Amino acid sequence: MVHENTATMSMLDETTPDELTHDETIPLRDNQEPLMPSRSLSGFPEPSSYSGTGEEGYLYFHIDPKHTNYVNRILEGYEYVGVMTSLDKSGRCMVRCTPDTRSLASEILSRLPEVTLEI
């Protein structure tokens, strides 16, 4: 026996994202409420115009290579602060930050005794 929602699900599987409009809802099985497009993105302000290269947000520092994973995990714990990259085997590293998160990344790193910031 074919379930009554089988045809609905098959039609949705054949629908490409280009065919859906923002006003459409997608029905769920077992008479659940339909899915609605997310409205959460409208809560974010428009980004200001930016004319820099992005490198002005980079933060350079030095650590003992054995602490690389430790420092990287701490930075990952502060989501969206920046991305740490090792530059060489001697322990020179950088955090790719945005200009508005650079000060937070600097504060985090300056409180770690394993880190020597390059100014």
C-alpha positions as CSV (number, residue, x, y, z in Angstrom):
1,M,0.0,0.0,0.0
2,V,1.3,3.5,-0.9
3,H,1.2,6.1,1.8
4,E,-0.9,9.2,1.0
5,N,2.2,11.5,1.3
6,T,4.3,9.5,-1.1
7,A,3.1,11.4,-4.1
8,T,3.7,14.7,-2.3
9,M,7.2,13.8,-1.3
10,S,8.0,12.5,-4.9
11,M,6.8,15.8,-6.4
12,L,9.0,17.8,-3.9
13,D,12.0,15.6,-4.7
14,E,11.6,16.6,-8.4
15,T,11.3,20.3,-7.6
16,T,14.5,22.2,-8.0
17,P,15.3,25.2,-5.7
18,D,14.8,27.5,-8.7
19,E,11.2,26.5,-9.0
20,L,10.4,27.4,-5.4
21,T,9.4,31.0,-4.6
22,H,9.8,32.6,-1.2
23,D,6.0,32.5,-0.6
24,E,5.7,28.7,-1.0
25,T,5.6,26.3,1.9
26,I,6.6,22.7,1.8
27,P,4.1,20.2,3.3
28,L,5.3,17.7,5.9
29,R,4.1,14.1,6.4
30,D,1.5,13.2,9.0
31,N,-0.4,16.5,8.9
32,Q,2.4,18.5,10.5
33,E,2.7,22.2,10.0
34,P,4.3,23.2,6.7
35,L,7.9,24.5,6.6
36,M,8.2,28.2,6.1
37,P,11.2,30.1,4.7
38,S,13.5,31.5,7.4
39,R,12.9,35.0,8.4
40,S,15.9,35.2,10.7
41,L,18.2,36.9,8.1
42,S,16.0,40.0,8.1
43,G,17.1,40.6,11.7
44,F,20.7,41.4,10.6
45,P,21.6,45.0,9.7
46,E,23.0,45.8,6.3
47,P,26.8,45.7,6.3
48,S,28.5,49.0,6.0
49,S,30.5,49.6,2.9
50,Y,34.1,48.4,3.3
51,S,37.0,49.6,1.2
52,G,39.9,47.9,3.0
53,T,41.8,44.8,1.8
54,G,41.0,42.7,4.9
55,E,44.6,42.3,5.9
56,E,44.3,45.2,8.4
57,G,42.4,42.8,10.6
58,Y,45.1,40.1,10.6
59,L,46.8,39.5,13.9
60,Y,50.3,38.0,14.1
61,F,51.7,36.1,17.0
62,H,54.3,33.5,18.0
63,I,53.8,30.3,20.1
64,D,55.8,27.2,20.8
65,P,54.6,24.8,18.0
66,K,53.5,22.2,20.6
67,H,50.8,24.7,21.7
68,T,49.4,25.2,18.3
69,N,46.3,23.0,18.7
70,Y,45.6,24.4,22.2
71,V,45.6,28.0,21.0
72,N,43.6,27.1,17.9
73,R,40.9,25.3,20.0
74,I,40.6,28.4,22.3
75,L,40.0,30.6,19.3
76,E,37.5,28.2,17.8
77,G,35.6,28.3,21.1
78,Y,35.0,32.0,20.5
79,E,33.1,31.4,17.3
80,Y,33.5,33.9,14.5
81,V,36.5,35.7,16.1
82,G,38.9,34.6,13.3
83,V,40.7,31.7,11.7
84,M,44.2,30.7,13.0
85,T,46.8,29.8,10.5
86,S,50.4,28.5,11.2
87,L,52.9,30.5,9.0
88,D,56.0,28.5,9.6
89,K,57.5,25.6,11.7
90,S,59.0,28.0,14.2
91,G,55.6,28.8,15.6
92,R,54.8,32.1,13.9
93,C,51.0,32.2,13.4
94,M,48.3,34.6,12.4
95,V,44.6,35.0,13.0
96,R,42.5,36.2,10.1
97,C,40.1,38.5,11.7
98,T,37.8,41.2,10.5
99,P,38.7,44.7,11.7
100,D,35.8,44.6,14.2
101,T,36.8,41.3,15.8
102,R,40.6,42.1,15.8
103,S,40.5,43.7,19.3
104,L,38.7,40.7,20.8
105,A,41.2,38.3,19.2
106,S,44.0,40.4,20.5
107,E,42.5,40.4,24.0
108,I,42.0,36.6,24.0
109,L,45.6,35.9,22.8
110,S,47.2,38.5,25.2
111,R,45.7,36.6,28.1
112,L,47.4,33.3,27.1
113,P,50.9,32.9,28.6
114,E,51.8,30.7,25.6
115,V,51.4,33.5,23.1
116,T,53.7,36.4,22.2
117,L,51.8,39.0,20.2
118,E,53.6,40.8,17.3
119,I,52.7,44.4,17.3
